[in-house]
Amino acid sequence: MTDIEHVTVLGTGVLGSQIAFQTAYSGFEVAAYDISDEILEKARARFAELAGIYEQEVPGAAGGKAQQALTRISYFSDLEKAVADADLVIEAIPEVLTLKQQTYEKLAAVAPEKTIFATNSSTLLPSDLKDFTGRPERFLALHFANRVWQFNTGEVMGTADTDPAVFDTVLAFAGEIGMVPIPVRKEKAGYVLNSLLVPLLNAAAVLAEGGYAEPADVDKVWKIATGAPIGPFQIYDVIGLETPYNILSHSEDPKDHELAAWLKETYIDKGKLGMASGEGFYSYPKN
């Protein structure tokens, strides 16, 4: 067992809410932070929806365990109050470097000295952020895959400054919340998962944006030829299109900017954000 009891999750978007709920479901007290009470009201609805999903998909959750998890989540729009008791803060805010850096500067000013900081960044290196944390020895990355209750990897990656004891503590914590802990021994943008996944998604986008093949046909080829259960555009919809858009639009590669513009103009601007919005590359009618 680790000494971690109180966990704060910064950001209540698709993945942030999943991390918070899975942590509460595993018995931890969770503070869910976001920048406004209006956003937190949407988070409450998202958590309630997750409880229903767990009841349907997670063995043992239907006997009241999923509903009980909701009682262990508190809501904060004040950062200082959100982290007052935190043993661990997991940051899951949008994938924008300057936004994350500014957030860590604010966090460093109000968090207790004991608190470990972990970023769930999909593609950024922890070393891009460590100098803004005020505690580089207690900072590292803890990366989750979308649908954490099903695709339950917890990739842990430190920097050259990360205390090995902190690394081991977070690795153990990942196991305590039902993840399969994956130690990443050297810094690598994209960790293991996204080092494999992002090139696949980008290659699929190039095919569709360039008019070479329709998204459904790209998925069909991938599934038939590899035996994969879903294709890259179905993965886009699960992730939500805004995260890939943020990554592509902040890339230094001009081609990535073209792909970002295509995602925005063809899908995001039309409200097609992925599975969570009911439509992305595919439609998901509400039951």
C-alpha positions as CSV (number, residue, x, y, z in Angstrom):
1,M,0.0,0.0,0.0
2,T,1.2,3.5,-0.7
3,D,0.7,6.6,1.5
4,I,-1.6,8.1,-1.1
5,E,-5.1,8.6,0.2
6,H,-6.4,11.9,-1.2
7,V,-6.1,12.5,-5.0
8,T,-6.9,15.7,-6.9
9,V,-7.6,15.5,-10.6
10,L,-7.2,18.7,-12.6
11,G,-9.6,18.7,-15.6
12,T,-12.9,17.0,-15.9
13,G,-13.0,16.4,-19.6
14,V,-13.4,12.9,-21.2
15,L,-10.2,11.4,-19.7
16,G,-9.9,13.5,-16.6
17,S,-13.4,12.4,-15.5
18,Q,-12.6,8.8,-16.2
19,I,-9.4,9.0,-14.1
20,A,-11.2,10.7,-11.2
21,F,-14.1,8.2,-11.3
22,Q,-11.8,5.1,-11.5
23,T,-9.8,6.5,-8.6
24,A,-12.9,7.0,-6.5
25,Y,-14.2,3.6,-7.6
26,S,-11.0,2.1,-6.2
27,G,-11.7,3.6,-2.8
28,F,-9.8,6.9,-2.8
29,E,-11.1,10.3,-1.9
30,V,-11.0,12.4,-5.0
31,A,-11.2,16.2,-5.5
32,A,-12.3,17.0,-9.1
33,Y,-11.1,20.5,-10.2
34,D,-12.1,22.6,-13.1
35,I,-12.1,26.3,-13.9
36,S,-15.8,27.1,-13.4
37,D,-18.8,25.8,-11.6
38,E,-20.6,25.6,-14.9
39,I,-18.0,23.1,-16.2
40,L,-18.3,21.2,-12.9
41,E,-22.0,20.8,-13.3
42,K,-21.3,19.0,-16.6
43,A,-18.7,16.9,-14.8
44,R,-21.4,15.7,-12.3
45,A,-23.5,14.5,-15.2
46,R,-20.4,12.8,-16.8
47,F,-19.6,11.0,-13.5
48,A,-23.2,9.9,-13.2
49,E,-23.0,8.5,-16.8
50,L,-19.8,6.8,-16.0
51,A,-21.4,5.1,-13.0
52,G,-24.1,3.7,-15.3
53,I,-21.4,2.5,-17.8
54,Y,-19.5,0.7,-15.0
55,E,-22.7,-1.0,-13.8
56,Q,-23.1,-2.4,-17.3
57,E,-19.5,-3.2,-18.2
58,V,-17.5,-3.7,-15.0
59,P,-18.0,-6.9,-13.0
60,G,-19.2,-6.2,-9.5
61,A,-20.0,-2.6,-10.1
62,A,-23.8,-3.1,-10.3
63,G,-24.3,-3.9,-6.6
64,G,-24.0,-0.3,-5.6
65,K,-20.2,0.0,-5.8
66,A,-20.4,2.3,-8.8
67,Q,-22.9,4.6,-7.1
68,Q,-20.8,4.6,-3.9
69,A,-17.9,5.9,-5.9
70,L,-19.8,9.1,-6.6
71,T,-19.9,9.9,-2.9
72,R,-16.1,10.0,-2.7
73,I,-15.9,12.7,-5.4
74,S,-15.8,16.4,-4.3
75,Y,-16.0,19.3,-6.7
76,F,-13.8,22.5,-6.7
77,S,-13.4,25.5,-8.9
78,D,-10.9,27.0,-6.4
79,L,-7.4,25.4,-7.0
80,E,-6.0,26.1,-3.6
81,K,-9.0,24.4,-1.9
82,A,-8.9,21.5,-4.4
83,V,-5.3,20.6,-3.5
84,A,-5.3,21.4,0.2
85,D,-5.3,17.7,1.3
86,A,-3.8,16.2,-1.9
87,D,-1.2,13.5,-1.6
88,L,-1.2,13.2,-5.4
89,V,-2.4,15.6,-8.1
90,I,-3.1,14.2,-11.6
91,E,-3.2,16.9,-14.3
92,A,-5.5,16.1,-17.2
93,I,-6.0,19.5,-18.8
94,P,-5.9,20.2,-22.6
95,E,-2.7,19.3,-24.5
96,V,-1.3,22.8,-24.8
97,L,2.2,23.3,-23.5
98,T,1.8,26.9,-22.3
99,L,-1.5,26.2,-20.6
100,K,0.1,23.3,-18.7
101,Q,3.1,25.3,-17.7
102,Q,1.0,28.1,-16.4
103,T,-1.2,25.7,-14.5
104,Y,1.9,24.1,-12.8
105,E,3.1,27.5,-11.7
106,K,-0.2,28.2,-10.0
107,L,-0.3,24.7,-8.6
108,A,3.3,25.0,-7.1
109,A,2.2,28.1,-5.2
110,V,-0.7,26.5,-3.4
111,A,-0.1,22.7,-3.1
112,P,1.4,21.2,0.1
113,E,5.1,20.2,0.1
114,K,4.2,16.5,0.4
115,T,2.1,16.5,-2.8
116,I,3.3,14.5,-5.8
117,F,2.4,16.0,-9.2
118,A,1.7,13.8,-12.2
119,T,0.8,14.8,-15.7
120,N,-1.4,12.7,-18.0
121,S,0.0,14.5,-21.1
122,S,-0.4,12.4,-24.2
123,T,2.6,13.7,-26.1
124,L,4.6,16.3,-24.1
125,L,7.7,15.3,-22.2
126,P,7.6,15.7,-18.4
127,S,10.9,17.6,-18.7
128,D,9.0,20.3,-20.7
129,L,7.0,21.0,-17.5
130,K,9.3,20.1,-14.6
131,D,10.8,23.6,-14.2
132,F,7.3,25.0,-13.6
133,T,6.4,22.6,-10.9
134,G,8.5,23.9,-8.1
135,R,9.3,20.3,-7.1
136,P,10.9,18.4,-10.1
137,E,11.9,15.6,-7.8
138,R,8.2,14.9,-7.0
139,F,7.0,15.3,-10.6
140,L,6.5,12.7,-13.3
141,A,4.0,11.4,-15.9
142,L,1.2,9.0,-15.3
143,H,-0.5,8.3,-18.6
144,F,-3.9,6.6,-19.0
145,A,-5.6,5.2,-22.1
146,N,-9.2,6.3,-22.9
147,R,-11.9,4.0,-21.4
148,V,-9.6,3.4,-18.4
149,W,-11.8,0.7,-16.9
150,Q,-11.3,-1.4,-20.1
151,F,-8.0,-0.3,-21.6
152,N,-6.3,-0.2,-18.2
153,T,-2.7,0.7,-18.8
154,G,-0.9,3.1,-16.4
155,E,2.3,4.3,-18.0
156,V,4.7,5.9,-15.5
157,M,7.6,8.0,-16.8
158,G,9.9,10.3,-14.8
159,T,12.6,12.8,-15.7
160,A,16.2,12.8,-14.7
161,D,15.2,14.7,-11.6
162,T,12.4,12.4,-10.4
163,D,13.0,10.7,-7.1
164,P,13.1,6.9,-7.7
165,A,11.0,6.5,-4.5
166,V,8.3,8.8,-6.0
167,F,8.4,6.8,-9.3
168,D,7.9,3.6,-7.3
169,T,5.0,5.1,-5.3
170,V,3.1,6.2,-8.4
171,L,3.8,2.9,-10.1
172,A,2.2,1.2,-7.0
173,F,-0.7,3.6,-7.0
174,A,-1.5,2.8,-10.6
175,G,-1.9,-0.8,-9.6
176,E,-4.1,0.2,-6.6
177,I,-6.6,1.8,-8.9
178,G,-6.8,-1.2,-11.2
179,M,-4.3,-0.2,-13.9
180,V,-1.6,-2.4,-15.2
181,P,1.5,-0.4,-14.2
182,I,3.9,0.1,-17.1
183,P,7.3,1.6,-16.1
184,V,8.8,3.7,-19.0
185,R,12.5,3.8,-18.1
186,K,13.6,6.7,-20.3
187,E,11.7,9.9,-21.4
188,K,9.9,9.3,-24.7
189,A,7.4,11.7,-26.2
190,G,4.2,9.6,-26.5
191,Y,5.3,7.0,-24.0
192,V,4.7,3.4,-25.3
193,L,1.0,3.7,-26.3
194,N,1.1,7.0,-28.2
195,S,4.4,6.3,-29.8
196,L,2.5,3.5,-31.6
197,L,-0.9,5.0,-31.8
198,V,-0.3,8.6,-33.0
199,P,1.5,7.6,-36.3
200,L,-1.4,5.3,-37.0
201,L,-4.0,8.0,-36.5
202,N,-2.0,10.5,-38.5
203,A,-1.5,8.1,-41.4
204,A,-5.2,7.4,-41.4
205,A,-6.0,11.2,-41.4
206,V,-3.6,11.7,-44.4
207,L,-5.5,9.1,-46.4
208,A,-9.0,10.6,-45.7
209,E,-7.9,14.3,-45.8
210,G,-6.1,13.7,-49.1
211,G,-9.2,12.0,-50.6
212,Y,-7.5,8.7,-51.0
213,A,-10.1,6.7,-49.1
214,E,-13.2,7.2,-47.0
215,P,-12.7,6.9,-43.2
216,A,-15.0,3.8,-43.0
217,D,-13.0,2.1,-45.7
218,V,-9.7,2.9,-44.0
219,D,-11.1,1.3,-40.9
220,K,-12.3,-1.7,-42.9
221,V,-8.9,-2.3,-44.3
222,W,-7.2,-2.0,-40.9
223,K,-9.6,-4.4,-39.2
224,I,-9.6,-7.0,-41.9
225,A,-5.9,-7.0,-42.5
226,T,-4.8,-6.9,-38.9
227,G,-7.6,-8.5,-37.0
228,A,-7.9,-5.4,-34.8
229,P,-11.4,-4.9,-33.3
230,I,-11.7,-1.2,-34.3
231,G,-10.0,1.0,-36.9
232,P,-8.2,4.3,-36.5
233,F,-11.2,6.5,-37.2
234,Q,-13.2,4.6,-34.6
235,I,-10.3,5.2,-32.2
236,Y,-10.5,9.0,-33.1
237,D,-14.1,8.9,-32.0
238,V,-13.3,7.2,-28.7
239,I,-10.6,9.6,-27.9
240,G,-12.6,12.6,-29.0
241,L,-11.4,14.8,-32.0
242,E,-10.4,17.8,-29.9
243,T,-7.3,16.1,-28.4
244,P,-5.8,15.1,-31.7
245,Y,-6.7,18.5,-33.1
246,N,-4.8,20.2,-30.2
247,I,-1.8,18.0,-30.8
248,L,-1.7,18.5,-34.5
249,S,-2.3,22.3,-34.4
250,H,0.6,22.8,-32.0
251,S,3.0,20.6,-34.1
252,E,6.0,22.1,-35.9
253,D,5.1,20.1,-39.0
254,P,3.1,22.1,-41.6
255,K,1.4,18.9,-42.8
256,D,0.1,18.4,-39.3
257,H,-1.5,21.9,-39.4
258,E,-3.3,20.9,-42.6
259,L,-4.7,17.8,-40.9
260,A,-5.7,19.9,-37.9
261,A,-7.6,22.4,-40.2
262,W,-9.3,19.4,-41.9
263,L,-10.5,18.0,-38.5
264,K,-11.7,21.4,-37.4
265,E,-13.5,22.5,-40.5
266,T,-15.0,19.1,-41.5
267,Y,-15.9,17.8,-38.1
268,I,-15.2,19.9,-34.9
269,D,-16.8,23.1,-36.2
270,K,-20.0,21.1,-37.0
271,G,-20.2,19.7,-33.5
272,K,-18.9,16.3,-34.5
273,L,-16.5,15.8,-31.6
274,G,-16.6,12.0,-31.4
275,M,-18.5,9.4,-29.4
276,A,-19.1,11.7,-26.4
277,S,-21.0,14.2,-28.5
278,G,-23.0,11.5,-30.4
279,E,-21.2,12.0,-33.7
280,G,-17.7,12.2,-35.1
281,F,-16.6,10.1,-38.0
282,Y,-19.5,7.9,-37.1
283,S,-22.9,8.5,-35.5
284,Y,-23.8,7.2,-32.0
285,P,-27.5,7.4,-31.5
286,K,-28.5,7.8,-27.9
287,N,-30.6,4.9,-26.5
